[in-house]
Amino acid sequence: MTLFESAVFGALPLSNRVVMAPLTRTRADDDGVPTETMVEYYRQRAGQGLIISEGTWPAAEGKSYSGQPGIVTPAQIDGWRRIADAVHEAGGTIVMQLMHGGRVSHPEISGEPRVVGPSALAAPGQTHTPVGKVGMPVAHALTLDEIPMVVEQFVQAARNAIAAGFDGVEVHGANGYLVQEFLSPVSNIRDDQYGGSPENRARFAIEVTSAVAEAVGADRTGIRLSPQHNIQGVLEEDDADALATYLAVAEGLAPLGLAFIDVLSAVPTSELVQRIRRTAGAPLIVNSGFAAQTTRDEAEMLVSEGWADAVAAGRPVIANPDLVERWRQDAELNEPRPALFYGRTAEGYTDYPSLETVRADA
């Protein structure tokens, strides 16, 4: 098995095993509608075997950042349809990441009166709002009556993504947002069936993913996990507890027959990651490049040695729309410009040159 071989994950055809990681870029308009610049951005990157979209909110209450797109309104669905069409016309496959930010938000960002989470706790630090930097608010702890409503928000968002022409969806269960907030014993201090034991803390992730899979097909559904990533106050510092929690998630997901599991981990060869993989029984996408960029050599090793079925890359795909071709040729790479990762313009977004252009200008 090599990085450049095709694959099939559930109902998803991959022309190669390089995946575009989900990447927040904040280029949607003020109403959360994808822009024409976003259409071009995704079209340029259709050569990756699979594109996972940026985190997209399934409800206004789950919007974490100004400029983040949604998948709720007809205008948002139409905007995403233009993106899906462009990717398909260029020969690509694309799934939408459904991201409820949970307590990582603010009323000035979402326009909603509250933020929500498993417990009445605030995320640490500050966030950028249209009126400046402010502290994170204390979350409203979701009640037992409200949790099924949030699950249904994910389900409807998944249906909307498929209606927009996407090939599938990914539940965002990572990086300190709502689903992972339930997983951590630090951000989740509930004493009901959604808190306490690893099995209880895993319940929400399993319920959301199961409901989405039932709605749009398990063969079109994946989930992203970031065990022990320890950011945004969602801490999983006890190794035994983290292993028990994520194995509970994997055991709950195993009967579904998911299209893929997508794991962000600095050490994708670790016992934790590989046990999640074996237990869930789904194709594994790994993404090691958070502290450091994923390299071609690392990606090739992870696939050829059987540690993963595909490798997701972030910053290299931002800077190199044609990353697969560059890696295939072992060619030079554009350098990413982190100061322009977030913004509202095409600069640092759609203006990275292709290898063909670089060589023509040389």
C-alpha positions as CSV (number, residue, x, y, z in Angstrom):
1,M,0.0,0.0,0.0
2,T,1.4,3.4,-1.0
3,L,0.4,7.0,-0.4
4,F,-0.5,7.5,-4.1
5,E,-2.8,4.4,-4.4
6,S,-6.5,4.8,-4.7
7,A,-8.8,3.7,-1.9
8,V,-12.5,3.3,-1.1
9,F,-13.7,4.3,2.4
10,G,-17.3,3.2,2.7
11,A,-19.1,5.0,-0.2
12,L,-16.2,7.5,-0.6
13,P,-13.8,7.0,-3.5
14,L,-10.2,8.4,-2.9
15,S,-7.9,8.8,-5.9
16,N,-5.0,8.8,-3.5
17,R,-4.4,8.5,0.3
18,V,-3.5,12.2,0.9
19,V,-6.4,13.9,2.7
20,M,-6.9,17.6,3.1
21,A,-7.4,18.1,6.8
22,P,-10.2,20.3,8.1
23,L,-8.9,23.9,8.3
24,T,-10.7,26.9,9.7
25,R,-10.1,29.8,7.3
26,T,-12.9,32.3,8.2
27,R,-13.7,33.3,4.7
28,A,-17.5,33.0,4.8
29,D,-19.7,36.1,4.8
30,D,-21.4,37.6,7.8
31,D,-24.4,35.3,7.4
32,G,-22.2,32.2,7.3
33,V,-22.7,31.7,3.6
34,P,-19.7,30.3,1.6
35,T,-18.2,32.9,-0.8
36,E,-17.0,32.5,-4.4
37,T,-13.4,32.8,-3.1
38,M,-14.1,29.7,-1.1
39,V,-15.3,27.9,-4.2
40,E,-12.0,28.6,-5.9
41,Y,-10.0,27.6,-2.7
42,Y,-11.6,24.1,-2.6
43,R,-11.6,23.6,-6.3
44,Q,-7.8,24.2,-6.4
45,R,-7.3,21.4,-3.8
46,A,-9.5,18.7,-5.4
47,G,-6.4,16.7,-6.3
48,Q,-6.2,15.4,-2.7
49,G,-7.7,12.0,-2.4
50,L,-10.3,13.4,0.0
51,I,-11.1,16.9,1.2
52,I,-12.5,17.4,4.7
53,S,-14.1,20.8,4.8
54,E,-13.5,23.4,7.5
55,G,-15.6,23.1,10.6
56,T,-19.1,24.1,9.7
57,W,-21.7,25.0,12.3
58,P,-24.9,22.9,12.6
59,A,-26.7,25.6,14.6
60,A,-26.0,29.3,15.3
61,E,-25.3,28.5,18.9
62,G,-22.4,26.3,17.8
63,K,-20.6,29.0,15.8
64,S,-17.2,29.6,17.2
65,Y,-15.6,32.2,15.0
66,S,-16.6,35.2,12.9
67,G,-16.3,34.2,9.2
68,Q,-17.1,30.6,10.0
69,P,-19.6,29.0,7.6
70,G,-22.8,27.3,8.6
71,I,-25.0,24.5,7.0
72,V,-28.4,25.6,8.3
73,T,-30.0,28.2,5.9
74,P,-31.0,27.7,2.3
75,A,-28.3,30.3,1.3
76,Q,-25.7,28.4,3.2
77,I,-26.7,25.1,1.5
78,D,-26.6,26.8,-1.9
79,G,-23.2,28.2,-1.2
80,W,-21.8,24.8,-0.2
81,R,-23.4,23.3,-3.3
82,R,-21.3,25.5,-5.5
83,I,-18.2,24.2,-3.7
84,A,-19.2,20.6,-3.9
85,D,-20.0,21.0,-7.6
86,A,-16.6,22.6,-8.2
87,V,-14.7,19.9,-6.4
88,H,-16.6,17.1,-8.3
89,E,-16.0,18.8,-11.6
90,A,-12.3,18.7,-10.8
91,G,-12.4,15.0,-10.0
92,G,-12.4,15.3,-6.2
93,T,-14.3,13.8,-3.2
94,I,-15.4,16.1,-0.4
95,V,-17.0,15.6,3.0
96,M,-18.2,18.3,5.4
97,Q,-17.0,18.5,9.0
98,L,-19.9,19.3,11.3
99,M,-18.5,21.4,14.1
100,H,-20.5,22.5,17.2
101,G,-18.1,24.7,19.1
102,G,-19.9,24.2,22.4
103,R,-18.4,26.6,25.0
104,V,-15.8,27.9,22.6
105,S,-17.9,30.8,21.4
106,H,-19.5,34.0,22.5
107,P,-22.9,35.7,22.0
108,E,-21.1,38.5,20.1
109,I,-20.0,35.8,17.6
110,S,-23.0,33.6,17.4
111,G,-25.8,36.2,17.9
112,E,-27.3,33.7,20.3
113,P,-27.9,34.6,24.0
114,R,-25.8,31.8,25.4
115,V,-23.1,29.2,24.8
116,V,-23.6,25.6,25.7
117,G,-21.5,22.7,27.0
118,P,-21.8,19.6,29.1
119,S,-21.2,21.6,32.3
120,A,-21.5,25.2,33.5
121,L,-17.8,25.9,32.9
122,A,-16.0,28.5,30.8
123,A,-13.3,27.7,28.3
124,P,-10.0,29.3,29.4
125,G,-8.7,32.5,27.9
126,Q,-10.2,35.0,25.5
127,T,-11.8,35.0,22.1
128,H,-11.9,37.5,19.2
129,T,-15.4,39.0,18.7
130,P,-16.5,41.8,16.4
131,V,-16.2,44.1,19.4
132,G,-12.8,43.0,20.4
133,K,-11.1,40.4,22.6
134,V,-13.3,39.2,25.5
135,G,-13.2,36.4,28.1
136,M,-15.0,33.2,27.3
137,P,-18.4,33.0,29.0
138,V,-19.6,30.3,31.4
139,A,-21.5,27.7,29.4
140,H,-25.1,26.7,29.9
141,A,-25.0,23.1,30.9
142,L,-27.2,21.2,28.5
143,T,-30.1,19.5,30.2
144,L,-31.2,15.9,29.5
145,D,-34.1,17.4,27.5
146,E,-31.8,19.6,25.4
147,I,-29.2,17.0,24.5
148,P,-31.5,15.2,21.9
149,M,-32.2,18.6,20.4
150,V,-28.5,19.1,19.8
151,V,-28.1,15.6,18.4
152,E,-30.9,16.5,15.9
153,Q,-29.0,19.7,14.9
154,F,-26.1,17.5,13.8
155,V,-28.5,15.2,12.0
156,Q,-30.2,18.0,10.1
157,A,-26.9,19.5,9.3
158,A,-25.7,16.2,7.9
159,R,-28.8,16.0,5.7
160,N,-28.2,19.5,4.5
161,A,-24.6,18.7,3.6
162,I,-25.8,15.7,1.5
163,A,-28.5,17.9,-0.1
164,A,-25.7,20.3,-1.0
165,G,-24.0,17.5,-2.9
166,F,-21.3,16.5,-0.4
167,D,-20.1,12.9,-0.6
168,G,-20.3,12.5,3.2
169,V,-19.8,14.2,6.6
170,E,-17.4,14.1,9.5
171,V,-18.5,14.7,13.1
172,H,-16.0,17.0,14.8
173,G,-15.2,15.2,18.0
174,A,-11.8,16.9,18.6
175,N,-9.9,20.1,19.5
176,G,-11.9,21.1,22.6
177,Y,-15.3,21.7,20.9
178,L,-18.6,20.3,22.1
179,V,-18.3,16.6,21.4
180,Q,-14.8,16.5,23.0
181,E,-16.0,18.6,25.9
182,F,-18.2,15.7,26.8
183,L,-15.3,13.3,26.7
184,S,-13.0,15.1,29.1
185,P,-13.4,14.7,32.9
186,V,-12.2,18.2,33.2
187,S,-14.7,19.9,31.0
188,N,-17.5,17.4,31.8
189,I,-18.3,17.3,35.5
190,R,-21.8,16.0,35.1
191,D,-23.2,13.4,37.5
192,D,-25.9,11.9,35.2
193,Q,-25.7,9.3,32.4
194,Y,-23.5,11.7,30.3
195,G,-20.8,12.2,33.0
196,G,-18.6,10.4,35.5
197,S,-17.4,7.1,34.0
198,P,-15.5,6.9,30.7
199,E,-18.6,5.0,29.2
200,N,-20.9,7.8,30.3
201,R,-18.6,10.6,28.9
202,A,-18.4,8.7,25.6
203,R,-22.2,8.5,25.3
204,F,-22.7,11.9,23.5
205,A,-20.1,11.2,20.8
206,I,-21.6,7.9,20.1
207,E,-25.2,9.2,20.0
208,V,-24.3,12.0,17.7
209,T,-22.3,9.9,15.3
210,S,-24.9,7.0,15.3
211,A,-27.8,9.4,14.6
212,V,-25.8,11.1,11.7
213,A,-24.9,7.7,10.3
214,E,-28.5,6.6,10.4
215,A,-29.6,9.7,8.6
216,V,-27.1,9.8,5.8
217,G,-25.5,6.4,5.8
218,A,-22.7,5.1,7.9
219,D,-20.7,4.6,4.7
220,R,-20.8,8.4,4.3
221,T,-20.0,9.2,7.9
222,G,-16.7,9.7,9.8
223,I,-15.6,11.2,13.0
224,R,-12.5,13.2,14.0
225,L,-10.9,12.6,17.4
226,S,-7.9,14.2,19.1
227,P,-7.2,12.1,22.2
228,Q,-5.1,13.8,24.8
229,H,-4.6,16.9,22.6
230,N,-5.2,18.9,25.7
231,I,-6.3,22.3,24.3
232,Q,-9.0,24.9,25.1
233,G,-9.3,23.5,28.6
234,V,-10.4,20.1,27.4
235,L,-7.8,18.1,29.3
236,E,-7.3,14.3,29.2
237,E,-4.1,14.0,31.2
238,D,-4.7,10.7,32.8
239,D,-3.5,8.0,30.4
240,A,-5.6,5.2,31.7
241,D,-8.8,7.3,31.7
242,A,-8.1,8.6,28.2
243,L,-7.6,5.0,26.9
244,A,-10.8,3.8,28.6
245,T,-12.8,6.8,27.3
246,Y,-11.6,6.5,23.7
247,L,-12.0,2.7,23.6
248,A,-15.6,3.2,24.9
249,V,-16.1,5.6,21.9
250,A,-14.6,3.1,19.5
251,E,-16.6,0.2,20.9
252,G,-19.8,2.3,20.6
253,L,-19.0,3.2,17.0
254,A,-17.8,-0.3,15.8
255,P,-21.2,-1.7,15.0
256,L,-22.0,1.2,12.7
257,G,-19.4,0.4,9.9
258,L,-18.2,4.0,9.5
259,A,-16.5,5.2,6.4
260,F,-13.5,6.3,8.4
261,I,-12.1,7.4,11.8
262,D,-9.9,10.6,11.6
263,V,-7.4,10.9,14.5
264,L,-5.3,13.9,15.2
265,S,-2.3,12.8,17.3
266,A,1.4,13.7,17.5
267,V,2.2,10.0,17.7
268,P,-0.2,8.1,15.3
269,T,1.8,4.9,15.9
270,S,0.9,5.0,19.6
271,E,-1.0,2.2,21.4
272,L,-3.9,4.6,22.0
273,V,-4.4,5.5,18.3
274,Q,-3.9,2.0,17.1
275,R,-6.3,0.5,19.6
276,I,-8.9,3.0,18.6
277,R,-8.4,1.9,15.1
278,R,-8.6,-1.8,15.8
279,T,-11.6,-1.4,18.1
280,A,-13.6,0.8,15.7
281,G,-12.8,-1.3,12.7
282,A,-13.0,1.5,10.2
283,P,-10.3,2.9,7.8
284,L,-8.0,5.2,9.7
285,I,-6.9,8.7,8.6
286,V,-4.1,10.1,10.8
287,N,-3.0,13.7,11.1
288,S,0.2,14.3,13.1
289,G,0.9,17.8,12.0
290,F,-0.3,20.1,14.7
291,A,3.0,21.1,16.4
292,A,4.9,20.4,13.2
293,Q,3.9,20.1,9.6
294,T,3.3,16.7,8.1
295,T,6.1,15.7,5.7
296,R,6.0,13.6,2.6
297,D,8.4,11.1,4.2
298,E,6.3,10.7,7.3
299,A,3.1,10.4,5.3
300,E,4.6,7.7,3.1
301,M,5.9,5.8,6.1
302,L,2.6,5.8,7.9
303,V,0.8,4.4,4.9
304,S,3.4,2.0,3.6
305,E,4.1,0.5,7.0
306,G,0.4,0.0,7.7
307,W,-0.1,2.5,10.5
308,A,-2.8,4.3,8.7
309,D,-5.0,4.0,5.6
310,A,-4.6,7.7,4.7
311,V,-2.8,10.7,6.0
312,A,-4.3,14.2,6.5
313,A,-2.2,17.3,6.0
314,G,-3.1,20.9,6.8
315,R,-0.5,23.6,6.3
316,P,1.2,21.8,3.3
317,V,-2.2,21.8,1.6
318,I,-2.9,25.4,2.4
319,A,0.4,26.4,0.7
320,N,0.3,23.8,-2.0
321,P,-3.0,23.3,-3.7
322,D,-1.4,20.6,-5.8
323,L,0.4,18.9,-2.9
324,V,-0.2,15.4,-4.1
325,E,1.5,16.1,-7.4
326,R,4.4,17.8,-5.6
327,W,4.8,14.9,-3.2
328,R,4.6,12.4,-6.1
329,Q,7.5,14.2,-7.8
330,D,9.3,15.0,-4.6
331,A,9.2,18.6,-5.8
332,E,9.8,21.8,-4.0
333,L,7.0,23.2,-1.8
334,N,5.6,26.7,-1.3
335,E,6.0,28.0,2.2
336,P,2.8,28.7,4.1
337,R,2.1,32.3,5.4
338,P,0.6,31.8,8.9
339,A,-0.2,35.5,9.2
340,L,-2.8,35.1,6.4
341,F,-4.4,31.8,7.5
342,Y,-7.4,33.6,8.9
343,G,-9.0,36.6,7.2
344,R,-11.6,37.6,4.7
345,T,-9.5,38.1,1.5
346,A,-8.0,35.9,-1.2
347,E,-4.5,36.8,-0.1
348,G,-2.9,33.9,1.5
349,Y,-5.9,31.8,0.5
350,T,-6.2,31.2,-3.2
351,D,-3.0,32.9,-4.4
352,Y,-0.5,30.1,-3.7
353,P,1.0,29.1,-7.1
354,S,0.8,25.6,-8.6
355,L,4.0,23.7,-9.3
356,E,3.4,24.3,-13.0
357,T,3.2,28.0,-12.5
358,V,6.3,28.1,-10.3
359,R,8.3,26.2,-13.0
360,A,7.0,28.3,-15.8
361,D,8.1,31.5,-14.0
362,A,11.5,30.1,-13.1
